[in-house]
Amino acid sequence: MITLTADNFDEQVLRAGKPVLVEFWADWCPPCRMIAPILEQIEAEHGDRLAVAKLNGDDHPEVVARYGVMGFPTMNLYRDGEVVRQIVGARSKRALLADLDGQF
């Protein structure tokens, strides 16, 4: 899983060669801890078509503000430098994959 910062966000996400699912999270967020292993499973199963990355919103509030993230966890799916899907809140693996169906 890619660890994002304000410095590497554009390179790792906006200029990526495949879709990137970015989780905006925080240390104090219990649902963020719940979804972390689900994101690792999705990366392991779909990593050939989808990159998965995390950005600590408390450490990089400028990126959070740039994308209008209002709560954690929020997952944005980026394709060709654009947000094509935003998912707010923790989900089961099945529900998250259903939300992303056909997007990567």
N, C-alpha and C positions, 0 to 999 in steps of 0.2 A: 504494500500500500504506500502510495506517495504521500509524504508529509509536505504540505504546502506552507509557504510564507508569502508575505507581500512581495518579496524580491523574486521568487520563482514562479508565482502564479501564472503570469502571462505566458511564460515559456512552457510550463508543464500542462497548462489547461487550454489556453486560447490558441496556442500553436501546435497542439497535439495532433498526431496523425490518425487518432481514433477518438470516439466519444469518451468523455471523462465524467464520471459521477463524483461530485465533490460533496463531502459531508462537512457542513459548518457545525462545529461542536464546541463544548466548553468542559473544563474539568469538573465543575460543580453540577453537571447535568446528568441525572440518573438515566433518562431515556437514551442519552448519547452512549453511555456504557452498555446499555442493553442492545443497541443496534450494531455496535462495533464488531462482534463476531459474525453477524449476518453479512456485513459488508465484506469481511474477510472471505466468507464462503462464496459470495457472489464473484469476488475477484478471482478466486481459485477456479471457479467453474466457467467464467466468461472472460477471463483476462486476455484471451486472444482477440476479442472484439471490443472490450470495454476496459478502460483504466479506472481505478478507484483511488480516490485521494481524500485527505482530511486536512481541514484548516481550522486551527484553534481560533475561534472568533474573538476571545478575550485578548489574545496576543496580536491580532491583526484586524482591529476594528475598521480600518480604512477599506479593506476588501469586503467586509460585512456590509458596510454602508454603500459601497459601490453597487452591490447586487441587491440591496433592499431587504436583506435578511432580517426578519423581525423576531425570530425565536430559534432555539436550538432543540433538537437537531433539525436542520434544514438541509435537504439534499438537492443540489442543482445538477441537472444533466446538461453538459456542454457538448455541442457538436459544431465544428467549424467556427469556433470562437463565440458562439451564441448560446444563451440558455434556451433549451428546447423543452425543458420540463422542470418544475419545482415541486418538491414533495416536502411537506412540513410535518414533523412529528415522527415518532418511532413506528415501525411497521413490522409485521412478521416477514420472513423471507418471501413467502408466497405472495403476500400483498404487495411488497416492494417490487418484486418481479412483474406482477400484474400491472402496477403503475408504470413500469418502464417498458411494457410490452410493445415491441415494434420500434423502439426508439434507438436501439443499438444493434 
